[in-house]
């Protein structure tokens, strides 16, 4: 990896994900063409994957060992697909928590004005 920036920590800030030069060049090109460009994000995706591999290597003192028995990581069967499915479900839980946190931040001004919890819940979830 080019540097050790924890890319997952930067997901909410696009300006930190790209260096300023890339942003400026993209912006100038869009102005010239008067169009929105499709930017290939493969390098950024690879950085995220590399970052996660590095976290795993630091946590477990080794990289991915395909023939390893994954039951030692809590999966019921020695099955990478099952392990992946468990991780995807966990990811959905984390994503849901993130969405709820984001909504609460958006609702902060409303929450500051309203003290009745039932009203806040009705407003937040459109009940």
PyMOL commands that set and color helices and strands:
alter all, ss='L'
color gray80, all
select helices_A, chain A and resi 7-10+14-17+20-33+42-60+70-73+80-106+108-113+117-125
alter helices_A, ss='H'
color red, helices_A
deselect
rebuild
show_as cartoon
